[in-house]
Amino acid sequence: MNKIIRKRRLSENVFEMSVEAPLVARSRRAGQFVIVMVDEEFGERIPLTIADADPEAGTITLIFQTVGATTMKLAKKNEGDFIAAVLGPLGKPTSIRGENGEKPGRVVCVGGGIGVAPMHPIAQALKAAGNEVTIIMGARNAGLFVMKDEMAAIAGDRLVLVTDDGSSGRKGLVTDPLKELCERGEVDEVIAIGPPVMMKFCALATKPFGVKTVASLNTIMIDGTGMCGGCRVSVGGKTKFVCVDGPEFDAHQVDWDLMLKRMGAFRPQEIAAKEHECNLLKAAGL
Amino acid sequence: MTPKEKMAIAPQAMPEQDAKARARNMNEVALGYTAEMARCEASRCMQCPAKPCMQGCPVAINIPGFLAAAAEGDFAKALKIIRRTSLLPAVCGRVCPQEKQCQKFCTMGKLLKDVDKAVAIGRIERFVADLARENGTEETVECAPKTGKRVAIVGSGPASITCAADCAKAGCDVTMFEAFHKCGGVLVYGIPEFRLPKSIVRHEIDNLKKLGVKIETNYVVGRTRTVKDFLAEDGFDAVFVGTGAGLPKFMDIEGENLNGVFSANEYLTRANLMKAYEEDKADTPFWHGKRVAVLGGGNVAMDAARMALRLGAEKVYLIYRRSMDEMPARKEEVHHAKEEGVEFHILENAKRILGDDNGFVCAIECLRYELGEKDASGRRSPVAVPGSEFTLDVDTVVVAVGNASNPLIPSTTEGLEVNKRGNIVVDPKSNMTSIPGVFAGGDIVLGAATVILAMGEGRRAAQGILKYLGVHV
């Protein structure tokens, strides 16, 4: 059981929670994730990324969007409530340029929607390792940005905001400024985290320039330790498990169309479950 | 009774749920002997002085001894004899492949020229264990005085349960770490309710707690903390690694990543551990497979095929590339699967899986096989018949062709020696690994094996740990 210490609503469908998980807070590194269960007996196990951690307080910060039954149940929990389980940290930590043998360089972090949350610790680590960090944040509209101040603190004037409707920053797609940076030859490495479609197009944008591009995948999982294989993707023609081989892969090698299809494996059931949950909320007057 | 009289006693059939009815419910298939049946069956034992059955038992249970007690109706004594060497009789009585172990060597079976007519040792074992559990008459085990030694057990399957119990009984302070939210390992995520009721596993875990074993679920060793952290910083004196064979193998054929293709681990975990079959209550989505192909011929393949029926499938094909004689599954599981309506496609194998435009499975293309020369495993190797392709319309494919060893612990434990298959290398006497104080056992050492072998490994490792810690038993 893990206690919710703090809860904030960041936008209509996005929530931030600090949860007690002292061992995870101590051992997690940038790029890792946790599996969360809201209820034990009939709950579902879902992967969520770690946005931040406070080893002293023994807490980790989760940022999630209400997309299905489990995230909706999680969003209903309040400060002081408990969730059934937080397992982690899982996955391989990010290979941080400047720490991994490669010389520090110019790294562009592209975060779409709540993909900015897992990008936060990675951008922090990249900065600390001496890289010049540019952050491109994309959202449908101005109200949907998360962790803007935190990312500005890392990137300074190298923070680029992009919205679909132009309500904040540039109007357009995150791939627009990304392409421009690549065209100017100002990029040594790109890390993209966000919706699969966004990551796919980031990979397509950088490929002609031969710029190393890493994407962090968030597929369907059950155990998160390599046991079920539900999270499998095809990378460079080989089947890989996101939970133990990833979550980060060479974005130019990922079979994005296959991944997009696999993300929809349970869509009818997910929609039905979400509707059921919405009806319960309505009935409860929430 | 004379041997002749014993031979005249009819083997006691196991009462079972009706095949049609049970194929649509999750309740246990085999209902268990009555006391009368158990006594009668036990009285068939010849009490051979050579005790050939014991040679077949991986943990060398004194089988004639417990059968003699059961034949006299002293079921408590029978259980006591079993428990000297086996910790989980209610489990093993249900899942051991007896026809390849104890019952294979049974003189009665040999005399009647039919291994199916051997004394039903497993069923009697199950009966005496169930009786004591249901009546609450299991003996309470006294732990030795506290030694002050602390042992960490990684994983909570059969090897770990046994190792934990033996260390706790010897007075060690034991903590068990499990990555899932429930303990039991393969006994809870893999083996279905209809073959092994989860209440039995829970009961065994409760027994561990009574021995003072502390349990930490949702804790993944190698990530949350490492084996080295346990020894260097967390005050443990020894660590046992019993993490099992948890990395599903796939066939590496076209279409294997289509939606509707599952590893047996995923398919069974969704149903068993996550209870997706209780659709009204469970949040984990349920896959509505109507026409299911299961690839493989082991117990896990049988479990998946029979689970598919219970999840509402109209047609279940079991596709296995060798013949019935080579099939590794327990005989009883094969028999049950056939009775329930699983369609066996032997000497056939999947060539590729076909999908629709949205990436969902729609058919499986198979090839016919014939048996050729004997291969390294001593079995005649299957050879594809060229041009024999045919397709079956299916919407679900479950791949049950075994598991490889999970690399999580080896990759996060520097200096831990593994073989080329990724199994941890141990000293065969003590089960100690290449790192002093770190022991391992079960499928992570053996490769995918059986519950009873894992249990035997856990027991041997416990002896190794106690010796290493200087604890006398």
Interface residues (C-beta under 8 A of the other chain):
Chain A: L23 V24 S27 Q32 M37 V38 D39 E40 E41 F42 G43 E44 R45 A69 T70 K73 A84 A85 V86 L87 G88 P89 L90 I222 D223 G224 T225 G226 M227 C228 G229 G230 R232 V233 S234 T239 V244 L258 K261 R262 G264 A265 F266 Q269 E270 A273
Chain B: A179 F180 H181 Y189 T217 N218 Y219 V220 R223 T224 R225 G246 L247 P248 F250 D252 E256 N257 L258 N259 G260 F262 S263 N265 E266 T269 R270 M274 K275 E278 K281 A282 D283 T284 P285 F286 W287 N358 G359 F360 N406 P407 L408
